[in-house]
């Protein structure tokens, strides 16, 4: 159980870093490198940006659950 949570934590950490870097910042960031800066939308945020936000929140929740799970396993001594 401990090993599986550590693997989930490592994978979710890497995914979280990549997803955060793909978000469009004030200067464009890495998202403009992959073509995100070319597309402009009149409504403010595009469907792709909204989906990226949802995926980032989902991976962040998995990351928090893995952290809490590992913390509980260490505290209980399992």
Backbone torsions as a table, in degrees:
resi	resn	phi	psi	omega
1	UNK	NA	-43.8	-179.1
2	UNK	-63.0	-42.5	-179.7
3	UNK	-65.8	-41.3	-179.9
4	UNK	-65.9	-38.3	177.1
5	UNK	-67.4	-35.8	177.1
6	UNK	-66.8	-39.1	177.6
7	UNK	-65.3	-43.7	177.6
8	UNK	-61.6	-39.8	-179.8
9	UNK	-64.9	-43.3	-179.9
10	UNK	-64.9	-46.6	-178.7
11	UNK	-64.8	-44.1	-179.3
12	UNK	-68.4	-31.9	177.1
13	UNK	-64.5	-45.8	179.6
14	UNK	-64.8	-43.8	178.9
15	UNK	-63.3	-38.9	-179.6
16	UNK	-65.1	-42.2	177.4
17	UNK	-62.0	-45.9	-179.6
18	UNK	-64.2	-42.6	-179.9
19	UNK	-65.7	-38.8	178.4
20	UNK	-67.0	-38.0	178.4
21	UNK	-68.7	-24.3	179.3
22	UNK	-78.7	-15.5	178.7
23	UNK	-65.5	147.0	180.0
24	UNK	-82.8	121.0	176.9
25	UNK	-96.8	-162.9	179.7
26	UNK	-68.6	-34.3	-178.3
27	UNK	-96.2	0.7	-179.7
28	UNK	105.0	-43.7	178.2
29	UNK	63.7	-156.4	-179.5
30	UNK	-73.5	-19.6	-179.7
31	UNK	-65.4	-32.1	178.1
32	UNK	-72.8	-23.9	177.1
33	UNK	-66.0	-32.7	-178.8
34	UNK	-98.1	17.0	175.7
35	UNK	98.7	3.2	-179.9
36	UNK	-73.8	-23.3	-179.2
37	UNK	-80.1	-17.4	-178.5
38	UNK	-74.8	-36.8	-175.9
39	UNK	-85.1	125.9	175.1
40	UNK	-119.7	143.1	-177.7
41	UNK	-121.0	145.1	-177.7
42	UNK	-80.8	-23.1	-176.1
43	UNK	-86.0	-2.7	177.9
44	UNK	111.6	-64.4	179.3
45	UNK	-128.7	140.1	-176.0
46	UNK	-85.8	173.8	178.6
47	UNK	-64.5	-37.0	179.7
48	UNK	-63.7	-42.3	179.8
49	UNK	-65.9	-38.9	178.1
50	UNK	-65.8	-41.7	177.7
51	UNK	-65.9	-37.8	176.9
52	UNK	-63.5	-38.3	176.2
53	UNK	-63.0	-44.9	-179.6
54	UNK	-63.4	-43.8	-179.8
55	UNK	-65.1	-38.9	179.3
56	UNK	-64.5	-41.9	178.7
57	UNK	-65.6	-40.5	179.5
58	UNK	-63.6	-46.6	179.3
59	UNK	-66.8	-35.9	176.1
60	UNK	-63.6	-38.0	177.7
61	UNK	-66.8	-40.4	176.2
62	UNK	-62.5	-39.7	179.1
63	UNK	-62.4	-45.1	179.9
64	UNK	-65.2	-40.8	179.0
65	UNK	-63.9	-40.1	178.5
66	UNK	-65.7	-40.4	178.0
67	UNK	-62.1	-46.9	-179.4
68	UNK	-64.8	-40.9	178.7
69	UNK	-61.9	-45.0	178.3
70	UNK	-65.0	-40.0	178.0
71	UNK	-61.9	-41.4	178.4
72	UNK	-67.5	-39.3	179.2
73	UNK	-65.4	-39.0	178.5
74	UNK	-68.3	-41.7	-178.6
75	UNK	-66.1	-39.5	-179.4
76	UNK	-81.3	-13.0	177.8
77	UNK	78.1	26.3	-178.9
78	UNK	-86.7	NA	NA
